[in-house]
Amino acid sequence: MVRLTQGLDLGDESYYAEFVVEWLRSGVAQSPFRTLHQTSALIVFPASWAFAALRDSTDGLFLFLRFLFFAGSLIAALLWYGFMRTLGYRALAWSGSILILAFIPFGLPAPSYNTTGMQAAVAAIACLGTAMRSRANSARRLLGEIGSAAAWGVAAVAYPPLGVVAAALVFGVLAGGERICAIGRRYAVLVILAGCIGLGAIIVTLSPASTLESIHYLNLINRVNGIGLKIESTATLLRPYPGFCCLALSAVCAGVFRNSLGSLYHPLIVIALLLALFMVQPALYIRSHDAITIAGLAGFGILMDLRLTAPRQQRIMALCYLLALLVAATTTASALHTFYNFCIGGLPAAAIALSAPYARPDRRWPRQFAMSVLVLIVLSTSLLFRYGQTSLDAAAPRELVRTGIFKGIYAPTTLTELLQVIRRDVSPRIGHATLAIFSESHPGIALELSARLKMLMTFPLPVSISSEGLAYTHAYYTDLANRPQFVLIFREGGIEPINPMQPNFESWYTSDTDFKTSLGVLSLYRRR
């Protein structure tokens, strides 16, 4: 709760908020956005619309979205607690729930496609585990099946590739039945129904053409296809971090021999690997990502309990762990930054890896100790790290934003100064006209303006963008109907953001005004 009001990110977090704000201003049908990331905004849009309607203003909406993220984490944590309690755990139920509540991917407390997809996947696995553990034809089983199916539908809307995991689960249930999958075929029907409702909501709201264009454009921008490209990207990511790679391989080995090591030595080895993370530089952006990944990989031996002769409780844990690994693999394979995103889906895998029982004798205290260490590592990151914050930002003075969409947030004075320039100087010149913004790391300044955006996506185009993606974006602006009345370029520290209107920009636009800030220069251009 403390984290929600602290720090302001005008990059990724604002990018997710811009979908909702643009829809509130112009309506979903009029939105120019062509990126699949916007499907996650459909989940929080009804609540955001109600917030704006009740207040007759969008003031404070940014903070409200953070509370929606917290609510999603809290729901997932409570459902996980219920799952663990059906298995007979108490301390592990509490620590697992705290882990899920405390983990903030990328230090970004925002309802994004990553975070919402992760929360929904955790909820889906937890409800499924509860249903599998409950008696057949009981009310608890039915509620678990409905909750899990609904969560898979939400997960597929928030992070569409997760629909592949749900489809694989349906195939397994239909092919194997309750004897193999520990759940009846009624559940498969419910998942199919939830998937159809989710897909229908996307198509009806965004339109079929817009949905297909969004899939195509995101692929051009992020180059999400190609196994060779993914392997190369992962190798490039991990090559500078040999220490982490050694720890990850050790975790895999510990996971493979989990049952042989037993309930004493395996948790102690995992604890040693987790503590060793403090001796190496974080590889997956922040230490909590590294810790979740190490813990998740250390559970591979749980898959041995998929055999039909295994005790029912251990089979259920193995099935849930397998699902968590599939979610982690899917988020890794579909993301631009590949292995960065393993922890997004790997959170429930980490929780299960440190909770699942061993063969007799089964000591619980080493698992509780290992889970406590993991929780403390995650908390140490979540409480101290804020996305987009440099060491200078952490030490910089802060002040409370008292008006506008960012109302209620304590932000560095450098950012509040930037917002003040936007409100005082830029906004009166633009009014409600159409606008495009090109900024390397602060596209969220658009949220302080009343202008309608004319952009395929507001996030800055990555340096790795394909030539086809750049050409597609340029072609959009070649059409005069898509060319906004104003263009705002923010040159931060002299860095020139990618301008997809080039090489025609100078012939299309003329310079209007430059506004100097401590972070860089805002240059406003007017259409000729």
Residue pairs with C-beta under 8 A, 6 or more apart in sequence:
1 70
2 383
3 104
3 109
3 382
3 383
3 386
4 63
4 66
4 67
4 70
4 109
5 63
5 408
5 409
5 410
6 386
6 398
6 409
6 410
7 386
7 387
7 388
7 389
7 393
7 409
7 410
7 411
7 412
8 401
8 406
8 409
8 411
8 412
8 415
9 108
9 110
9 386
9 387
9 388
9 389
9 444
10 388
10 415
10 418
10 441
10 442
10 443
10 444
10 445
11 387
11 388
11 441
11 442
11 443
11 444
12 106
12 108
12 110
12 112
12 387
12 388
12 459
13 62
13 108
13 110
13 112
13 387
13 388
13 444
14 62
14 442
14 443
14 444
14 446
14 447
15 37
15 443
15 444
15 458
15 459
16 37
16 40
16 41
16 65
16 110
16 111
16 112
16 113
17 61
17 62
17 65
17 110
17 405
17 444
17 447
18 443
18 444
18 446
18 447
18 453
18 458
19 31
19 33
19 37
19 38
19 41
19 45
20 41
20 44
20 45
20 48
20 61
20 65
21 58
21 61
21 405
21 447
22 31
22 33
22 452
22 453
23 31
23 41
23 45
24 48
24 49
24 52
24 58
25 450
25 452
26 452
28 45
28 205
28 206
29 207
31 38
32 453
32 454
32 455
32 456
32 482
33 214
33 455
33 456
33 457
33 458
34 210
34 213
34 214
34 217
34 456
34 457
35 214
35 217
35 218
35 221
35 456
35 457
35 459
36 113
36 160
36 214
36 215
36 218
37 112
37 113
37 218
37 457
38 206
38 214
39 113
39 157
39 158
39 160
39 202
39 206
39 214
40 111
40 112
40 113
40 116
40 117
40 157
40 158
40 159
42 157
42 201
42 202
42 205
42 206
43 111
43 116
43 154
43 157
43 158
44 65
44 68
44 111
44 116
47 64
47 68
48 61
48 64
48 65
48 68
51 61
51 64
52 58
52 61
58 405
59 403
59 404
59 405
59 407
60 405
60 407
60 408
61 405
62 405
62 406
62 407
62 408
62 409
62 447
63 406
63 407
63 408
63 409
65 110
65 111
66 109
66 110
68 111
69 109
69 110
69 111
69 115
70 109
72 111
72 115
72 116
72 119
72 120
73 100
73 101
73 103
73 119
74 101
75 119
75 123
76 100
76 101
76 119
76 120
76 122
76 123
76 126
77 97
77 98
77 100
77 101
78 97
79 122
79 123
79 126
79 127
79 130
79 147
80 93
80 96
80 97
80 100
80 122
80 126
80 348
80 351
81 93
81 94
81 96
81 97
82 126
82 130
83 125
83 126
83 127
83 129
83 130
83 133
84 92
84 93
84 96
84 97
84 355
85 93
86 129
86 130
86 133
86 134
87 129
87 133
87 313
87 316
87 317
88 313
89 355
89 364
91 364
91 368
92 354
92 355
92 364
92 367
92 368
92 371
95 368
95 371
95 372
95 375
96 351
96 354
96 355
96 371
98 375
99 347
99 350
99 351
99 371
99 374
99 375
99 378
100 122
100 347
100 348
100 351
102 375
102 378
102 379
102 382
103 288
103 292
103 343
103 347
103 378
103 382
104 115
104 288
104 381
104 382
105 114
105 115
105 118
105 289
105 343
105 344
106 114
106 285
106 286
106 289
106 387
107 286
107 381
107 382
107 385
107 386
107 387
107 389
108 114
108 115
108 387
113 158
113 159
114 159
114 331
114 341
114 344
115 344
116 154
116 158
116 159
117 155
117 158
117 159
117 162
117 331
117 344
117 345
118 331
118 344
118 345
118 347
120 151
120 152
120 154
120 155
120 158
120 159
120 162
121 151
121 155
121 162
121 165
121 324
121 327
121 345
121 348
122 347
122 348
123 147
123 148
123 151
123 154
124 148
124 149
124 151
124 152
124 155
124 166
125 148
125 320
125 323
125 324
125 327
125 348
126 148
126 348
127 144
127 145
127 147
127 148
127 151
128 144
128 145
128 148
128 183
128 187
128 320
128 323
129 144
129 316
129 317
129 319
129 320
130 140
130 144
130 147
131 140
131 141
131 142
131 143
131 144
131 145
131 148
131 183
131 187
132 144
132 182
132 183
132 316
132 319
133 312
133 313
133 316
134 140
134 141
134 144
135 141
136 178
136 184
145 183
145 186
145 187
145 190
146 190
148 187
148 190
148 191
149 187
149 190
149 191
149 193
149 194
150 194
152 162
152 165
152 166
152 169
152 191
152 194
152 195
153 166
153 191
153 194
153 195
153 197
153 198
154 198
155 162
155 163
155 165
155 166
156 162
156 163
156 166
156 195
156 198
156 199
157 198
157 201
157 202
159 331
159 334
160 215
161 330
161 331
161 333
161 334
162 327
162 330
162 331
162 345
163 195
163 198
163 199
164 330
165 323
165 326
165 327
165 330
166 191
166 195
167 195
168 326
169 188
169 191
169 323
170 188
170 191
170 192
172 180
172 181
173 181
173 183
173 184
173 185
173 187
173 188
173 191
174 185
174 188
177 184
177 185
178 184
178 185
179 308
180 308
181 319
182 312
182 315
182 316
182 319
202 211
203 211
206 214
217 456
217 457
217 469
217 472
218 224
219 225
220 465
220 466
220 468
220 469
220 472
221 457
221 461
221 462
221 465
221 466
221 469
222 336
222 462
223 229
223 336
223 464
223 466
223 469
224 334
224 335
224 336
230 333
230 338
233 336
233 337
233 338
234 338
234 339
237 283
237 337
237 338
237 339
237 340
238 244
238 245
238 283
238 339
240 283
241 280
241 281
241 283
243 279
243 280
243 281
243 283
244 277
244 280
244 281
244 282
244 283
244 284
244 290
245 283
247 273
247 276
247 277
247 280
247 290
247 294
248 293
248 294
248 297
250 269
250 273
251 270
251 273
251 294
251 295
251 297
251 298
252 297
252 298
252 300
254 261
254 266
254 269
254 270
254 273
254 298
255 297
255 298
255 299
255 300
255 301
255 302
255 353
256 300
256 301
257 266
257 301
258 266
258 298
258 299
258 300
258 301
258 302
258 358
259 301
259 304
259 358
259 359
260 301
261 269
262 358
262 359
262 361
263 357
263 358
263 361
263 362
263 363
263 364
263 366
263 367
264 363
264 366
266 298
266 301
266 358
266 366
267 354
267 366
267 367
267 369
267 370
268 366
268 370
269 298
270 294
270 295
270 298
270 353
270 354
270 370
271 369
271 370
271 373
273 294
273 298
274 291
274 294
274 295
274 370
274 373
274 374
274 377
275 373
277 287
277 290
277 291
277 294
277 377
278 287
282 289
282 290
283 290
284 290
284 293
284 339
284 340
284 342
284 343
285 340
286 381
286 385
287 377
287 380
287 381
288 343
288 377
288 378
288 380
288 381
288 382
288 385
289 340
289 343
291 350
291 374
291 377
291 378
292 343
292 346
292 347
292 350
292 374
292 378
293 339
293 342
293 343
293 346
293 350
295 349
295 350
295 353
295 354
295 370
295 374
296 324
296 325
296 328
296 342
296 343
296 346
296 347
296 349
296 350
296 353
297 353
298 353
298 354
299 321
299 349
299 350
299 352
299 353
299 354
299 356
302 317
302 318
302 321
302 352
302 353
302 356
303 318
303 321
303 322
304 310
304 318
305 311
305 314
305 315
305 317
305 318
305 356
306 315
306 318
306 319
306 322
307 315
308 315
310 318
313 357
314 356
314 357
317 352
317 355
317 356
317 357
318 356
320 348
320 352
321 349
321 352
321 353
321 356
323 348
324 345
324 346
324 347
324 348
324 349
324 352
325 346
325 349
326 345
327 345
327 346
327 348
327 349
328 342
328 343
328 344
328 345
328 346
328 349
329 342
329 345
330 345
331 341
331 342
331 344
331 345
332 338
332 339
332 341
332 342
332 345
334 341
335 341
335 344
336 462
336 464
343 350
350 374
351 371
354 367
354 370
354 371
354 374
355 367
355 371
386 393
386 394
388 441
393 412
393 414
396 412
396 413
396 414
397 412
397 413
398 410
398 411
398 412
398 413
399 410
399 411
399 413
399 416
400 408
400 409
400 410
401 407
401 408
401 409
401 410
401 411
401 416
401 419
404 419
404 423
404 447
404 448
405 447
405 448
406 419
406 447
406 448
411 419
414 517
414 518
414 519
415 519
417 517
417 518
417 519
418 442
418 445
418 517
418 518
418 519
419 445
419 448
421 515
421 517
421 522
422 445
422 448
422 449
422 522
423 448
425 513
425 515
426 449
426 488
426 515
426 522
426 524
427 448
427 449
427 450
429 486
429 512
429 513
429 524
430 449
430 450
430 451
430 485
430 486
430 488
430 524
431 450
431 451
432 450
432 451
432 452
433 451
433 452
433 484
433 485
433 486
434 451
434 452
434 453
434 454
434 484
434 485
434 486
435 446
435 449
435 451
435 452
435 453
435 454
435 484
435 485
435 486
435 487
435 488
436 453
436 454
436 455
436 477
436 484
436 486
436 487
436 488
436 501
437 443
437 445
437 446
437 453
437 455
437 458
437 487
437 488
437 489
437 490
438 460
438 487
438 488
438 489
438 490
438 497
438 498
438 499
438 500
439 445
439 460
439 488
439 489
439 490
439 492
439 497
440 460
440 490
440 492
440 495
440 497
441 460
441 492
442 490
442 492
442 519
443 458
443 459
443 460
445 488
445 490
445 522
446 453
446 458
451 486
453 484
454 482
454 483
454 484
455 484
456 472
456 473
456 476
460 497
460 498
461 469
461 470
461 473
461 497
461 498
461 500
463 498
465 498
470 498
470 500
473 500
474 500
474 501
474 502
474 504
476 482
476 500
477 483
477 500
477 501
477 504
477 508
478 504
483 508
483 527
484 527
485 526
485 527
486 512
486 524
486 525
486 526
486 527
487 501
487 505
487 509
487 524
487 525
487 527
488 522
488 523
488 524
488 525
489 497
489 499
489 522
489 523
489 525
490 497
490 520
490 521
490 522
490 523
491 497
491 520
491 521
491 523
492 519
492 520
493 519
493 520
494 520
495 520
499 505
501 508
501 509
505 525
507 528
508 527
508 528
509 525
509 526
509 527
509 528
510 525
510 526
510 528
511 523
511 524
511 525
511 526
512 524
512 525
512 526
513 523
513 524
514 521
514 522
514 523
514 524
515 521
515 522
515 523
515 524
516 522
